[in-house]
Amino acid sequence: MDDAVERLRAAKRPVTPLAGWYGHPLHPVLVTVPIGAWVASFLFDLASHVVAEPQFLADGSRWLIGLGVVGAVAAAMVGFLDFLAIPGGTRAFRIALVHMSLNLAVTAAFALGFVLRAEPEAPVPPGLIVLSGLSLVALTVAGYLGGALAYRYGVRVADEATQASGYRTTTTTPDP
Amino acid sequence: MAIAALITWLVTALGGFVMLGTWISRGGHRPGGSTRLSPGLVFTHFVLAAVGLVVWIIYLIAGGDAWAWIAFILLLPVALLGFTMFGRWLSSRRNDTAESRFPMPVVLGHGLFAAVTLVLVFLVAIGVGD
């Protein structure tokens, strides 16, 4: 068999059931927590410049950042297990390396944001909103690369024979 | 001291990731792979340490002594499993196992930083430095 196809098959298999079973990776489940929390935090930051009494938004924004950091670390753990499933020296491996590095940097940036907001100021200062905004841009790029890994290169996605089993119809077509 | 524990914990994790990566790339996790570290041992150690790290970050963010104690209690089986694997690694090092490729400084550094982390987490949990 083609070596590339053999390496692709390796990238589809979990290294341990802890990373989710075949065709059901846990990493995409967990990444929804930091993405949702950080996007909501950014919206709270912007809203803090609009509403009359913005302190609750500044406080809430900081908690959302913290929640996102916790979720990101959990997502990183299972993401790392999927990273180890990808054979080295391949394009998929290099994309995964950039995806991981970007996301670790984004998590560090939000952790820094959490520390800088020790005593939340309302409305949220523009510098902190810019930090969150830039982090979200990097998160988007990292997410795009993660999407490429799954949907273009099929990392942790079930093989086509398994996929086809979802398309069999119950009615049998008579032979012509 | 809680931040110092986070840093030593992350350094320990980095060493663990290097060893896990080496072990998986040599097929240690596959059924019938050449290893004396069973996948159950390796991944239980990994998942308990990972959950502990998440709990520690929750402690740093939200506070509350209970989180520090949960993190410490999680680290006890992690240490026990780590010692077990260290013993097996020592005896399988000369054979051509997946773990025989672990660099000595990474193994020793991982153990050293893990021990420091365990002590720091315990000191924080009992309230030293409050």
Boltz contact constraints between the chains, C-beta under 6 A:
constraints:
  - contact:
      token1: [A, 15]
      token2: [B, 24]
      max_distance: 6.0
  - contact:
      token1: [A, 15]
      token2: [B, 29]
      max_distance: 6.0
  - contact:
      token1: [A, 16]
      token2: [B, 43]
      max_distance: 6.0
  - contact:
      token1: [A, 18]
      token2: [B, 43]
      max_distance: 6.0
  - contact:
      token1: [A, 18]
      token2: [B, 47]
      max_distance: 6.0
  - contact:
      token1: [A, 66]
      token2: [B, 61]
      max_distance: 6.0
  - contact:
      token1: [A, 70]
      token2: [B, 57]
      max_distance: 6.0
  - contact:
      token1: [A, 70]
      token2: [B, 58]
      max_distance: 6.0
  - contact:
      token1: [A, 73]
      token2: [B, 54]
      max_distance: 6.0
  - contact:
      token1: [A, 73]
      token2: [B, 57]
      max_distance: 6.0
  - contact:
      token1: [A, 74]
      token2: [B, 54]
      max_distance: 6.0
  - contact:
      token1: [A, 77]
      token2: [B, 50]
      max_distance: 6.0
  - contact:
      token1: [A, 84]
      token2: [B, 21]
      max_distance: 6.0
  - contact:
      token1: [A, 84]
      token2: [B, 24]
      max_distance: 6.0
